[in-house]
Amino acid sequence: MSFELPKLPYDYQALEPWYDAETVKLHHDKHHQTYTDNLNKAVQEAKLEGKTIESLLTAAEAIPDAFRTRIINQGGGYWNHNFFWESMTPKGGVFPAEGKFAKALIEKWKTLDAFKEAFAAKALAHFGSGWAWLVLDKNGDLQIIDTHDQASPLSQGFKALLTIDVWEHAYYLKFKNVRAEWIKSWWNIVNWEKVEARFNEATGTR
């Protein structure tokens, strides 16, 4: 098997009360596992074993036509969820007080609250299943985007920094159909330290 379901970087209940253990377990062990299994089947049938998920998602033209959509969909689901779990932490919600990432974000949106408002608006307005992202574009500028279903920003040339999953399976058990409450709760577990590290790696900042 080319890809394995990564272990969560925390226990199922570690994100309580902001993200309930039952949803985390179902989301990781069932939904994420399904994407992993389906990706492996598609990769094996396409004879693309040994490829990294990043290489598959950033060079879709190299995937045989008969398997391209399937691998992009399942691979996006696999990579997006890997990224999502690492975007959260039990000790989250603390935005860095200084540094190049903090400076770039404040220069772009003026205040952290303004950024949160813009990001939440993008996540809330997204129609149907998908994701909201903070990314660096090809010019190195911070942008807020959304992607549908399991489309990955990697396939669009972006460098991802942060994401929230707004598929209903990500929040329905606790928040029912009230996506706004899920988004509001999620800010308390955002792993800003990880986001800053991603920014530094993407920009070559030390």
LUMBA-252290 format. One record per residue (C-alpha): residue number from 1; residue in three letters; x, y, z. Coordinates in nm, 4 decimals. Example, Ala and Ser with C-alpha at 12.3 -4.5 7.8 and 13.67 -1.06 7.14 Angstrom:
<sites>
+-----+------+----------+----------+----------+
! pos ! code !        X !        Y !        Z !
+-----+------+----------+----------+----------+
!   1 !  ala !   1.2300 !  -0.4500 !   0.7800 !
!   2 !  ser !   1.3670 !  -0.1060 !   0.7140 !
+-----+------+----------+----------+----------+
</sites>
This chain:
<sites>
+-----+------+----------+----------+----------+
! pos ! code !        X !        Y !        Z !
+-----+------+----------+----------+----------+
!   1 !  met !   0.0000 !   0.0000 !   0.0000 !
!   2 !  ser !   0.1389 !   0.3395 !  -0.0985 !
!   3 !  phe !  -0.0372 !   0.5540 !   0.1597 !
!   4 !  glu !  -0.1308 !   0.5034 !   0.5236 !
!   5 !  leu !  -0.3815 !   0.6792 !   0.7431 !
!   6 !  pro !  -0.1685 !   0.8981 !   0.9707 !
!   7 !  lys !  -0.2259 !   0.8823 !   1.3431 !
!   8 !  leu !  -0.3887 !   1.1863 !   1.4951 !
!   9 !  pro !  -0.1399 !   1.4184 !   1.6661 !
!  10 !  tyr !  -0.3649 !   1.4131 !   1.9763 !
!  11 !  asp !  -0.6253 !   1.1895 !   2.1421 !
!  12 !  tyr !  -0.9832 !   1.1829 !   2.0144 !
!  13 !  gln !  -1.1077 !   1.3820 !   2.3126 !
!  14 !  ala !  -0.8172 !   1.6276 !   2.3214 !
!  15 !  leu !  -1.0009 !   1.8986 !   2.1261 !
!  16 !  glu !  -1.3020 !   1.9001 !   2.3583 !
!  17 !  pro !  -1.5149 !   2.1011 !   2.4148 !
!  18 !  trp !  -1.4511 !   2.2776 !   2.0847 !
!  19 !  tyr !  -1.4494 !   1.9653 !   1.8690 !
!  20 !  asp !  -1.6197 !   1.6583 !   2.0091 !
!  21 !  ala !  -1.4467 !   1.3228 !   2.0388 !
!  22 !  glu !  -1.7239 !   1.1316 !   1.8626 !
!  23 !  thr !  -1.6932 !   1.3445 !   1.5492 !
!  24 !  val !  -1.3126 !   1.3390 !   1.5541 !
!  25 !  lys !  -1.3120 !   0.9597 !   1.5749 !
!  26 !  leu !  -1.5720 !   0.9153 !   1.3003 !
!  27 !  his !  -1.4134 !   1.1787 !   1.0799 !
!  28 !  his !  -1.0637 !   1.0316 !   1.1105 !
!  29 !  asp !  -1.1249 !   0.6585 !   1.1408 !
!  30 !  lys !  -1.4044 !   0.6318 !   0.8845 !
!  31 !  his !  -1.4073 !   0.9235 !   0.6398 !
!  32 !  his !  -1.0325 !   0.9787 !   0.6211 !
!  33 !  gln !  -0.9682 !   0.6044 !   0.6142 !
!  34 !  thr !  -1.2048 !   0.5676 !   0.3189 !
!  35 !  tyr !  -1.0171 !   0.8286 !   0.1176 !
!  36 !  thr !  -0.6915 !   0.6545 !   0.2042 !
!  37 !  asp !  -0.8195 !   0.3134 !   0.0950 !
!  38 !  asn !  -0.9740 !   0.4442 !  -0.2267 !
!  39 !  leu !  -0.6586 !   0.6369 !  -0.3134 !
!  40 !  asn !  -0.4462 !   0.3268 !  -0.2711 !
!  41 !  lys !  -0.6766 !   0.1244 !  -0.4951 !
!  42 !  ala !  -0.6679 !   0.3885 !  -0.7660 !
!  43 !  val !  -0.2908 !   0.4327 !  -0.7474 !
!  44 !  gln !  -0.2354 !   0.0584 !  -0.7649 !
!  45 !  glu !  -0.4639 !   0.0182 !  -1.0662 !
!  46 !  ala !  -0.2942 !   0.3124 !  -1.2386 !
!  47 !  lys !   0.0466 !   0.1609 !  -1.1595 !
!  48 !  leu !   0.1636 !   0.4787 !  -0.9877 !
!  49 !  glu !   0.2928 !   0.3253 !  -0.6661 !
!  50 !  gly !   0.5870 !   0.5086 !  -0.5154 !
!  51 !  lys !   0.4619 !   0.8542 !  -0.6065 !
!  52 !  thr !   0.4164 !   1.1062 !  -0.3257 !
!  53 !  ile !   0.0720 !   1.2532 !  -0.2741 !
!  54 !  glu !   0.2165 !   1.5976 !  -0.3465 !
!  55 !  ser !   0.3560 !   1.4862 !  -0.6816 !
!  56 !  leu !   0.0206 !   1.3373 !  -0.7797 !
!  57 !  leu !  -0.1745 !   1.6499 !  -0.6875 !
!  58 !  thr !   0.0642 !   1.8976 !  -0.8472 !
!  59 !  ala !   0.1182 !   1.7083 !  -1.1743 !
!  60 !  ala !  -0.2254 !   1.5770 !  -1.2653 !
!  61 !  glu !  -0.1336 !   1.5740 !  -1.6343 !
!  62 !  ala !   0.1039 !   1.2851 !  -1.5599 !
!  63 !  ile !  -0.1813 !   1.0664 !  -1.4348 !
!  64 !  pro !  -0.3375 !   0.8425 !  -1.7014 !
!  65 !  asp !  -0.6684 !   0.9870 !  -1.8245 !
!  66 !  ala !  -0.8713 !   0.6896 !  -1.7051 !
!  67 !  phe !  -0.7585 !   0.7431 !  -1.3451 !
!  68 !  arg !  -0.6986 !   1.1175 !  -1.3238 !
!  69 !  thr !  -1.0301 !   1.2343 !  -1.1756 !
!  70 !  arg !  -1.0449 !   0.9439 !  -0.9343 !
!  71 !  ile !  -0.6919 !   0.9964 !  -0.8036 !
!  72 !  ile !  -0.7327 !   1.3744 !  -0.7762 !
!  73 !  asn !  -1.0589 !   1.3308 !  -0.5813 !
!  74 !  gln !  -0.9380 !   1.0574 !  -0.3482 !
!  75 !  gly !  -0.5890 !   1.2040 !  -0.3214 !
!  76 !  gly !  -0.7311 !   1.5434 !  -0.2390 !
!  77 !  gly !  -0.9430 !   1.3884 !   0.0334 !
!  78 !  tyr !  -0.6384 !   1.2133 !   0.1725 !
!  79 !  trp !  -0.4046 !   1.5152 !   0.1665 !
!  80 !  asn !  -0.6640 !   1.7717 !   0.2749 !
!  81 !  his !  -0.7493 !   1.5703 !   0.5842 !
!  82 !  asn !  -0.3837 !   1.5123 !   0.6722 !
!  83 !  phe !  -0.3387 !   1.8893 !   0.6578 !
!  84 !  phe !  -0.6600 !   1.9586 !   0.8501 !
!  85 !  trp !  -0.5695 !   1.7449 !   1.1510 !
!  86 !  glu !  -0.2329 !   1.9162 !   1.1811 !
!  87 !  ser !  -0.4021 !   2.2573 !   1.1631 !
!  88 !  met !  -0.5534 !   2.1990 !   1.5073 !
!  89 !  thr !  -0.4117 !   2.1472 !   1.8553 !
!  90 !  pro !  -0.5517 !   2.1194 !   2.2087 !
!  91 !  lys !  -0.3433 !   2.4251 !   2.3028 !
!  92 !  gly !  -0.4595 !   2.6290 !   2.0073 !
!  93 !  gly !  -0.6035 !   2.9705 !   1.9468 !
!  94 !  val !  -0.2938 !   3.1722 !   2.0400 !
!  95 !  phe !  -0.1842 !   3.3911 !   1.7491 !
!  96 !  pro !   0.1906 !   3.4676 !   1.7361 !
!  97 !  ala !   0.2683 !   3.8052 !   1.8897 !
!  98 !  glu !   0.5471 !   3.8804 !   1.6441 !
!  99 !  gly !   0.7390 !   3.7372 !   1.3492 !
! 100 !  lys !   0.7158 !   3.7625 !   0.9702 !
! 101 !  phe !   0.3960 !   3.5608 !   0.9451 !
! 102 !  ala !   0.2130 !   3.7769 !   1.1989 !
! 103 !  lys !   0.3416 !   4.0898 !   1.0263 !
! 104 !  ala !   0.2292 !   3.9673 !   0.6817 !
! 105 !  leu !  -0.1186 !   3.8760 !   0.8033 !
! 106 !  ile !  -0.1719 !   4.2058 !   0.9839 !
! 107 !  glu !  -0.0408 !   4.4033 !   0.6861 !
! 108 !  lys !  -0.2944 !   4.2251 !   0.4669 !
! 109 !  trp !  -0.6031 !   4.2397 !   0.6907 !
! 110 !  lys !  -0.5048 !   4.5151 !   0.9380 !
! 111 !  thr !  -0.6173 !   4.3171 !   1.2430 !
! 112 !  leu !  -0.6462 !   3.9517 !   1.3425 !
! 113 !  asp !  -1.0194 !   3.9979 !   1.4008 !
! 114 !  ala !  -1.0601 !   4.1320 !   1.0482 !
! 115 !  phe !  -0.8788 !   3.8281 !   0.9097 !
! 116 !  lys !  -1.0973 !   3.5937 !   1.1156 !
! 117 !  glu !  -1.4074 !   3.7705 !   0.9908 !
! 118 !  ala !  -1.2980 !   3.7395 !   0.6287 !
! 119 !  phe !  -1.1944 !   3.3755 !   0.6662 !
! 120 !  ala !  -1.5169 !   3.2840 !   0.8475 !
! 121 !  ala !  -1.7211 !   3.4601 !   0.5803 !
! 122 !  lys !  -1.5517 !   3.2553 !   0.3087 !
! 123 !  ala !  -1.6095 !   2.9315 !   0.5005 !
! 124 !  leu !  -1.9720 !   3.0173 !   0.5772 !
! 125 !  ala !  -2.0572 !   3.1298 !   0.2241 !
! 126 !  his !  -1.9090 !   2.8193 !   0.0601 !
! 127 !  phe !  -2.1925 !   2.6360 !  -0.1110 !
! 128 !  gly !  -2.2079 !   2.2628 !  -0.0441 !
! 129 !  ser !  -1.9142 !   2.0490 !   0.0609 !
! 130 !  gly !  -1.5603 !   2.1802 !   0.0654 !
! 131 !  trp !  -1.2946 !   2.3766 !   0.2483 !
! 132 !  ala !  -1.1788 !   2.7288 !   0.3276 !
! 133 !  trp !  -0.8048 !   2.7957 !   0.3181 !
! 134 !  leu !  -0.5411 !   3.0509 !   0.4003 !
! 135 !  val !  -0.2790 !   3.0167 !   0.1285 !
! 136 !  leu !   0.0183 !   3.1826 !  -0.0333 !
! 137 !  asp !  -0.0373 !   3.2478 !  -0.4021 !
! 138 !  lys !   0.2229 !   3.2261 !  -0.6763 !
! 139 !  asn !   0.3359 !   3.5800 !  -0.5966 !
! 140 !  gly !   0.3866 !   3.4970 !  -0.2290 !
! 141 !  asp !   0.0804 !   3.6949 !  -0.1195 !
! 142 !  leu !  -0.1603 !   3.5737 !   0.1465 !
! 143 !  gln !  -0.5060 !   3.4861 !   0.0140 !
! 144 !  ile !  -0.8277 !   3.3326 !   0.1480 !
! 145 !  ile !  -0.9792 !   3.0821 !  -0.0930 !
! 146 !  asp !  -1.2316 !   2.8009 !  -0.0898 !
! 147 !  thr !  -1.2259 !   2.4695 !  -0.2755 !
! 148 !  his !  -1.5131 !   2.2395 !  -0.3617 !
! 149 !  asp !  -1.5470 !   1.8776 !  -0.2569 !
! 150 !  gln !  -1.1921 !   1.7396 !  -0.2160 !
! 151 !  ala !  -1.0111 !   1.9708 !  -0.4538 !
! 152 !  ser !  -0.6713 !   2.0594 !  -0.3120 !
! 153 !  pro !  -0.5038 !   2.4018 !  -0.3317 !
! 154 !  leu !  -0.1854 !   2.2168 !  -0.4290 !
! 155 !  ser !  -0.3447 !   2.1384 !  -0.7642 !
! 156 !  gln !  -0.4073 !   2.5111 !  -0.8178 !
! 157 !  gly !  -0.0520 !   2.6200 !  -0.7463 !
! 158 !  phe !  -0.1114 !   2.7516 !  -0.3955 !
! 159 !  lys !   0.0916 !   2.6817 !  -0.0824 !
! 160 !  ala !  -0.1553 !   2.6011 !   0.1940 !
! 161 !  leu !  -0.1145 !   2.7409 !   0.5446 !
! 162 !  leu !  -0.4461 !   2.6732 !   0.7216 !
! 163 !  thr !  -0.7782 !   2.5044 !   0.6496 !
! 164 !  ile !  -1.1199 !   2.4339 !   0.7943 !
! 165 !  asp !  -1.3312 !   2.1434 !   0.6683 !
! 166 !  val !  -1.6889 !   2.2549 !   0.5998 !
! 167 !  trp !  -1.8226 !   1.9228 !   0.4769 !
! 168 !  glu !  -2.1184 !   1.8416 !   0.7018 !
! 169 !  his !  -1.9527 !   1.5209 !   0.8215 !
! 170 !  ala !  -1.6876 !   1.7426 !   0.9826 !
! 171 !  tyr !  -1.9293 !   1.9031 !   1.2288 !
! 172 !  tyr !  -2.2844 !   1.7680 !   1.2031 !
! 173 !  leu !  -2.2913 !   1.5487 !   1.5145 !
! 174 !  lys !  -2.2189 !   1.8418 !   1.7467 !
! 175 !  phe !  -2.3309 !   2.1472 !   1.5531 !
! 176 !  lys !  -2.6094 !   1.9966 !   1.3381 !
! 177 !  asn !  -2.6560 !   2.2180 !   1.0326 !
! 178 !  val !  -2.5251 !   2.5358 !   1.1995 !
! 179 !  arg !  -2.1937 !   2.5785 !   1.0206 !
! 180 !  ala !  -2.1384 !   2.9203 !   1.1771 !
! 181 !  glu !  -2.1170 !   2.7637 !   1.5239 !
! 182 !  trp !  -1.8594 !   2.5111 !   1.4031 !
! 183 !  ile !  -1.6448 !   2.7901 !   1.2570 !
! 184 !  lys !  -1.6726 !   2.9959 !   1.5762 !
! 185 !  ser !  -1.5708 !   2.6981 !   1.7889 !
! 186 !  trp !  -1.2846 !   2.6004 !   1.5584 !
! 187 !  trp !  -1.0898 !   2.9214 !   1.6196 !
! 188 !  asn !  -1.0181 !   2.7965 !   1.9719 !
! 189 !  ile !  -0.8147 !   2.5019 !   1.8417 !
! 190 !  val !  -0.6299 !   2.6567 !   1.5475 !
! 191 !  asn !  -0.2638 !   2.5580 !   1.5599 !
! 192 !  trp !  -0.1093 !   2.8965 !   1.4861 !
! 193 !  glu !   0.2378 !   2.7637 !   1.5632 !
! 194 !  lys !   0.1981 !   2.5126 !   1.2798 !
! 195 !  val !   0.0578 !   2.7788 !   1.0471 !
! 196 !  glu !   0.3552 !   3.0020 !   1.1171 !
! 197 !  ala !   0.5959 !   2.7121 !   1.0550 !
! 198 !  arg !   0.4287 !   2.6436 !   0.7192 !
! 199 !  phe !   0.4603 !   3.0112 !   0.6271 !
! 200 !  asn !   0.8273 !   3.0143 !   0.7227 !
! 201 !  glu !   0.8969 !   2.7005 !   0.5206 !
! 202 !  ala !   0.7085 !   2.8311 !   0.2168 !
! 203 !  thr !   0.8851 !   3.1671 !   0.2255 !
! 204 !  gly !   1.2292 !   3.0449 !   0.3315 !
! 205 !  thr !   1.2048 !   3.2405 !   0.6558 !
! 206 !  arg !   1.4325 !   3.1446 !   0.9430 !
+-----+------+----------+----------+----------+
</sites>
